[in-house]
Amino acid sequence: MDFIPHTEHDEARMLAAIGVQRFDDLLADVPEALREQARPDLPDGLAEVEVAERLLALSRKNHPQTCFRGAGCYDHHIPAVVPQIIGRSEFLTGYTPYQAELSQGMLTTIYEYQSHICRLTGMEVASASMYDGASALAEAALMAMRLTGGNRVVISAGVHPRYREVVATYLSGLGAELVTVPLTGGVTDPAELALRADADCAGVLVQNPNFLGRIEDLAALARAAGAGKEQRPAFVVAANPVALGVLTAPGTVGADMVVGEGQPLGVPMAFGGPGVGFFATRTKHVRQMPGRLVGRTVDDGGREGFCLTFQTREQHIRRERATSNICSNQALLALANTVYLSALGPQGLKRTAALCHARATDLAARIGRLPGWEFPFAGPFFHEFVVRPPLPPEQVNRRLAAHGILGGADLGRYAPEWDGLMLFCCTERRTPEQLAELAELLAAMQPEAS
């Protein structure tokens, strides 16, 4: 779609209606340092075709990097069928694409999405999708409080730091208490969790694999959360959906809710977004589940049909009594998840997960043979692992970037106790040749002279 600019007269009318004199007045609350001052290096008065040619030439200066970074957003292969299907106009351009009288096709795909998520997580019912993994976890914390009546939420320090920030933001307006369980050896200690999950605890939130890539003992954590308590707190697991191809489904070890980020399932990294959250729970809790839910039914002629159900929980009907303010869903990206999982099937997802683990294990072994590179945590991981390099992480990544490689995440940016540590990730897209190149570059690195 071409851009049709508005005139100076149009701008003046809009600003007058708003009650300001200049556009910059609308940015008064944004610190000056955060405002983007640069404009494209283009002369005025160019024709559209000239602008298009110049921008195309600029785009050719981009050089894709080999990605060894994860930390919540992952470089997985996307089968060609995924963009082909979601790019169809009936899916791509749909607005409110879940009106039962208009979009039986879209409702069908959402129902299939919910079915996939239930099979993947081992749960009984799933929503039509959430905004992203962080908001899904925060909504789970709120749902735990509704289910139990408690006002304290316990969260593992192994949960993604940005997710923990979102949970804290959600709870801050309710006067609820958020208690963090520190990690021991890179994982959540069941004994430490049990000490904090007291009788007033509404829910326990953990992540598996956790932010440091380590695989948690979910069964032990579930037991610790509920041991000796008359009213067991809700046990919530934030899961990597690809890892569920080889790990035990959280629903089989006592999870009350399973949430997560669906970006690894057929959605590109796209400079960090958008994402799509998934949310699954037990049938007995369905009326407290946030978001939309598509159900399957039959009409008076016995023909199968799909419709939105349990809408009374939605904000647009219940207003302040709603269980959630989420009144929409990420239908297009949920469709990408659906097509991805349908294309791979259970065995394909299992092979993908196994290949991710094999590649990461290979890279860890190569780095482990390098002098000066240390592994601060011992134990099983999925496709991410933590290392302590012999020089600052920012120096490592700067040198790797010069060779077209996006290095591991600098964990010191997330927490001071992780200063000097890096989190490397390998997906199925990383080849043995790329692993060898990375290891060779790391082997040649020495600390810069001060």
C-alpha positions in Angstrom: 0.0 0.0 0.0 1.4 3.4 -1.0 1.8 6.2 1.6 -0.6 9.1 1.0 0.7 12.1 3.0 -1.5 14.7 4.7 -1.1 18.3 3.9 0.1 21.1 6.2 -3.6 22.2 6.4 -4.6 18.7 7.5 -1.9 18.7 10.2 -2.9 22.1 11.5 -6.6 21.0 11.8 -5.6 17.8 13.7 -3.3 19.7 16.1 -5.9 22.3 16.7 -8.5 19.6 17.5 -6.0 18.0 20.0 -5.2 21.3 21.5 -1.5 21.7 20.8 0.4 23.9 18.4 3.2 21.6 17.2 3.6 17.8 16.8 6.6 18.0 19.1 4.2 19.1 21.9 2.8 15.6 21.9 6.2 14.3 22.8 6.7 16.6 25.8 6.6 13.6 28.3 9.2 11.6 26.3 12.8 12.4 27.4 14.8 14.2 24.7 17.5 11.6 24.8 15.0 8.9 23.8 13.6 10.7 20.8 14.8 9.7 17.4 16.1 12.8 15.7 17.6 11.3 12.6 15.7 11.2 9.3 16.5 9.2 6.2 19.3 10.7 4.1 17.0 11.5 1.2 16.7 14.9 -0.6 13.3 16.5 -0.8 11.1 16.2 -3.8 12.0 12.7 -5.0 9.5 10.7 -6.9 8.2 7.5 -5.4 10.1 5.3 -7.8 13.4 7.2 -6.9 12.7 6.7 -3.2 12.0 3.0 -3.7 15.3 2.5 -5.6 17.3 4.4 -3.0 15.8 2.4 -0.1 16.4 -0.9 -2.0 20.1 0.1 -2.4 20.3 0.8 1.3 18.7 -2.6 2.1 21.5 -4.3 0.2 24.0 -3.1 2.8 22.4 -5.4 5.4 24.4 -8.5 6.1 22.6 -11.3 8.0 24.5 -12.7 11.0 24.8 -16.2 12.1 22.7 -16.2 15.3 24.0 -17.9 18.5 21.7 -15.8 20.7 18.4 -16.8 22.3 17.3 -15.5 25.7 13.6 -15.8 24.8 13.6 -15.2 21.0 14.9 -18.0 18.8 16.2 -18.5 15.2 14.3 -21.6 14.1 13.7 -22.8 10.6 10.2 -21.9 9.3 8.8 -24.3 6.7 7.8 -22.6 3.5 4.2 -23.6 4.0 3.8 -21.3 7.0 4.2 -17.9 5.3 2.3 -19.3 2.3 -0.8 -20.1 4.4 -0.7 -17.1 6.7 -0.1 -14.8 3.8 -3.5 -15.7 2.2 -5.7 -12.6 2.2 -8.6 -14.3 4.1 -6.2 -14.7 7.0 -3.8 -11.8 6.6 -6.3 -9.0 6.2 -9.1 -10.3 8.5 -10.3 -7.8 11.2 -11.9 -9.3 14.3 -11.5 -12.7 12.4 -13.6 -14.7 14.8 -17.1 -13.6 14.1 -19.0 -16.9 14.0 -21.3 -15.8 11.3 -18.5 -14.7 9.1 -15.3 -16.7 9.7 -15.9 -20.3 10.3 -12.6 -21.0 8.6 -10.7 -18.8 11.1 -12.6 -20.2 14.0 -11.7 -23.7 12.8 -7.9 -22.8 12.7 -8.1 -21.3 16.2 -9.8 -24.5 17.5 -7.0 -26.5 15.9 -4.5 -24.2 17.5 -6.1 -24.8 20.9 -6.0 -28.6 20.3 -2.3 -28.5 19.4 -1.4 -26.5 22.6 -3.3 -29.0 24.8 -1.5 -31.9 23.2 1.8 -30.1 23.6 1.4 -29.1 27.2 -0.5 -32.1 28.5 -3.4 -29.8 29.6 -7.1 -30.1 29.0 -8.1 -26.7 27.6 -6.3 -23.8 25.9 -7.2 -20.2 25.0 -7.2 -18.8 21.5 -3.8 -17.3 22.3 -2.4 -14.4 24.3 -0.4 -11.3 23.4 3.0 -12.8 24.2 4.7 -15.1 26.7 5.3 -12.5 29.3 1.7 -11.3 29.5 0.5 -14.9 29.5 2.6 -15.6 32.6 1.3 -12.4 34.3 -2.3 -13.4 33.5 -1.5 -16.8 35.0 -0.4 -15.1 38.2 -3.7 -13.2 38.4 -5.7 -16.4 37.7 -3.8 -18.1 40.5 -4.9 -15.4 42.9 -8.5 -15.8 41.8 -8.4 -19.6 42.2 -6.9 -19.6 45.6 -7.9 -16.3 47.1 -4.2 -15.7 48.1 -2.3 -12.5 47.8 1.2 -13.7 47.4 2.9 -15.1 44.3 6.2 -16.9 44.4 8.3 -16.8 41.3 11.6 -18.5 40.5 14.7 -16.4 39.6 15.0 -18.8 36.8 12.1 -17.2 35.0 13.1 -14.8 32.2 13.9 -11.4 33.9 11.7 -9.5 31.5 8.8 -11.8 32.3 9.3 -11.2 36.0 9.2 -7.5 35.4 5.8 -7.9 33.5 4.4 -10.0 36.4 5.5 -7.4 38.9 3.8 -4.7 36.9 0.6 -6.6 36.7 0.6 -7.3 40.4 1.7 -3.8 41.5 -1.8 -2.3 41.1 -3.4 -5.0 43.2 -1.3 -4.6 46.3 -0.1 -8.2 45.8 3.2 -9.5 47.0 5.7 -11.0 44.6 8.4 -13.2 46.2 11.5 -14.4 44.3 13.1 -17.7 44.9 16.9 -17.5 44.2 18.7 -20.1 42.1 21.1 -22.7 43.4 23.6 -23.9 40.9 21.5 -22.4 38.1 18.2 -24.2 39.0 15.4 -23.7 41.4 15.9 -25.4 44.7 12.7 -27.3 45.8 13.6 -26.7 49.5 14.0 -23.0 49.0 10.7 -22.8 47.1 8.9 -24.7 49.8 10.1 -22.2 52.4 8.5 -19.3 50.5 5.3 -21.1 49.3 3.6 -20.8 52.6 -0.1 -21.1 53.4 -0.9 -17.6 51.9 0.8 -18.4 48.6 -1.6 -18.1 45.7 0.7 -19.5 43.0 4.2 -20.7 42.2 5.7 -19.6 38.8 8.6 -21.4 37.3 10.1 -21.7 33.8 11.4 -24.9 32.0 13.9 -24.8 30.6 14.7 -21.8 32.7 16.3 -18.6 31.5 19.8 -20.0 32.0 18.9 -22.9 29.7 18.9 -25.4 32.6 16.2 -28.1 32.8 14.2 -27.9 36.0 12.9 -30.8 38.0 9.2 -29.9 37.6 7.9 -32.9 39.5 10.0 -32.0 42.6 9.0 -28.3 42.3 5.4 -29.2 42.1 5.7 -31.4 45.2 7.5 -28.6 47.1 4.9 -26.1 46.2 2.1 -28.2 47.6 3.7 -30.2 50.3 1.9 -30.1 53.7 -0.6 -27.3 52.7 -4.3 -27.6 53.1 -4.9 -25.4 50.1 -2.2 -26.0 47.4 -1.1 -22.9 45.5 -1.5 -23.0 41.7 1.6 -24.4 40.0 2.4 -22.5 36.8 5.0 -23.5 34.3 6.3 -21.2 31.5 7.5 -23.6 28.9 9.6 -23.5 25.7 7.2 -25.1 23.1 10.0 -26.7 21.0 11.6 -28.2 24.1 8.3 -29.9 24.8 9.1 -32.1 21.8 11.5 -34.0 24.0 10.7 -33.0 27.6 7.9 -34.3 29.8 4.7 -32.3 29.3 4.1 -30.1 32.4 0.5 -31.2 32.6 1.6 -34.7 33.5 3.6 -33.6 36.5 1.1 -31.5 38.3 1.0 -28.1 36.5 -2.3 -26.2 36.9 -1.4 -23.8 34.1 1.1 -24.0 31.3 2.0 -20.8 29.4 4.8 -19.6 27.1 5.9 -17.8 24.0 4.9 -19.3 20.7 7.5 -17.4 18.6 9.7 -20.6 18.1 6.7 -22.3 16.3 6.9 -20.7 12.9 7.2 -17.0 13.8 10.3 -15.1 12.7 12.5 -13.3 15.2 11.5 -10.0 13.5 13.8 -7.8 15.5 12.1 -9.0 18.7 8.4 -9.0 17.9 5.6 -9.5 17.6 5.2 -12.7 19.6 2.2 -14.9 20.5 1.5 -16.3 24.0 -0.1 -19.6 24.7 -2.2 -20.4 27.8 -3.5 -23.8 28.8 -5.1 -25.0 32.0 -7.4 -27.6 33.5 -11.1 -27.9 32.4 -12.2 -27.2 36.0 -10.6 -23.8 35.8 -11.8 -22.8 32.4 -14.2 -20.1 33.6 -11.2 -18.3 35.2 -9.0 -18.6 32.1 -8.2 -15.2 30.4 -8.7 -14.5 26.7 -10.9 -16.0 24.1 -11.9 -19.7 23.7 -13.3 -21.3 20.5 -15.6 -24.2 21.0 -17.0 -26.8 18.6 -20.7 -27.5 18.4 -23.5 -28.6 16.0 -26.4 -26.6 14.6 -30.0 -27.6 14.6 -29.3 -29.5 11.4 -26.5 -31.5 12.9 -23.8 -29.7 11.0 -20.5 -29.0 12.8 -19.7 -25.4 13.6 -17.4 -23.3 15.7 -18.1 -20.3 17.9 -16.7 -18.2 20.7 -17.7 -19.5 24.1 -17.4 -18.4 27.8 -17.4 -14.8 26.6 -19.0 -13.7 29.9 -15.5 -13.5 31.3 -14.4 -10.9 28.7 -14.0 -7.2 29.5 -16.3 -6.0 26.8 -19.2 -7.8 28.5 -18.3 -8.0 32.2 -16.3 -4.7 32.3 -14.7 -4.3 35.8 -15.9 -7.8 36.8 -14.0 -9.4 34.0 -11.2 -11.9 34.7 -9.0 -10.2 32.2 -8.7 -7.1 30.1 -7.4 -9.2 27.2 -10.3 -9.0 24.7 -8.5 -10.2 21.5 -6.0 -12.8 20.4 -2.9 -13.1 18.1 -5.0 -14.9 15.5 -2.5 -14.6 12.6 0.5 -15.7 14.7 -1.5 -18.5 16.3 -2.3 -19.7 12.8 1.5 -19.7 12.1 1.9 -21.9 15.2 -0.9 -24.2 13.9 0.5 -24.6 10.5 4.0 -25.1 11.9 2.9 -27.9 14.3 0.7 -29.5 11.6 3.5 -29.5 9.1 6.1 -31.0 11.5 3.8 -33.4 13.4 4.8 -35.0 16.7 7.8 -36.8 15.3 9.0 -33.7 13.3 8.9 -31.6 16.5 10.7 -34.3 18.4 13.5 -34.4 15.7 13.7 -30.6 15.7 14.1 -30.5 19.5 16.6 -33.3 19.5 18.7 -31.6 16.8 18.7 -28.4 18.8 19.9 -30.2 21.9 22.6 -32.1 19.9 23.9 -28.9 18.3 24.1 -27.1 21.7 25.8 -30.1 23.3 28.3 -30.1 20.4 29.1 -26.4 20.8 29.4 -26.7 24.6 31.9 -29.5 24.2 33.9 -27.4 21.7 33.9 -24.4 24.1 34.8 -26.6 27.1 38.1 -27.5 25.4 39.2 -23.9 25.2 41.6 -22.6 27.8 40.1 -19.9 30.0 36.4 -20.6 29.2 34.5 -21.9 32.2 31.0 -23.4 32.8 29.6 -22.0 36.1 26.7 -24.5 36.2 26.7 -28.2 35.8 23.7 -30.2 34.8 21.4 -30.9 31.9 20.3 -28.1 29.5 18.2 -28.0 26.3 19.6 -25.7 23.7 21.1 -22.8 25.7 24.0 -22.9 28.2 26.0 -20.4 30.3 29.7 -19.8 30.0 32.2 -17.5 31.6 34.6 -16.2 29.0 38.1 -15.1 29.8 37.3 -11.5 28.6 34.2 -9.3 29.1 31.1 -10.5 27.1 30.8 -7.2 25.2 34.3 -7.7 23.9 33.5 -11.2 22.8 30.4 -10.1 20.9 32.1 -7.1 19.4 34.8 -9.4 17.9 32.3 -11.9 16.7 30.2 -9.3 15.1 33.2 -8.3 12.9 33.0 -11.9 11.5 29.2 -11.8 10.9 28.2 -13.7 14.1 25.7 -12.6 16.7 27.2 -13.9 19.9 25.6 -15.0 23.1 23.5 -12.8 25.4 25.4 -10.8 27.9 23.7 -11.9 31.1 25.2 -9.0 33.2 22.6 -6.8 31.4 19.9 -8.8 33.2 21.2 -9.1 36.7 24.3 -8.0 38.5 25.0 -11.5 39.9 25.3 -12.7 36.3 28.0 -10.2 35.4 30.7 -11.7 33.2 28.5 -14.6 32.0 27.2 -15.3 28.5 24.2 -17.4 27.3 24.9 -19.2 24.0 22.0 -20.8 22.0 22.0 -23.3 19.2 18.9 -24.2 17.2 18.5 -26.7 14.4 19.6 -24.0 11.9 23.2 -24.0 13.2 25.4 -26.3 11.1 28.6 -28.1 12.3 30.6 -25.8 10.1 29.2 -22.8 11.9 29.9 -24.4 15.3 33.5 -25.0 14.2 33.9 -21.4 13.0 32.6 -20.0 16.3 34.8 -22.2 18.4 37.8 -21.2 16.3 37.1 -17.5 16.8 36.6 -18.0 20.5 39.8 -19.9 20.8 41.8 -16.9 19.4 40.3 -14.4 21.8 42.5 -12.9 24.5 41.6 -10.1 26.9 42.4 -6.6 25.6 45.2 -4.7 27.3 43.9 -2.2 29.9 
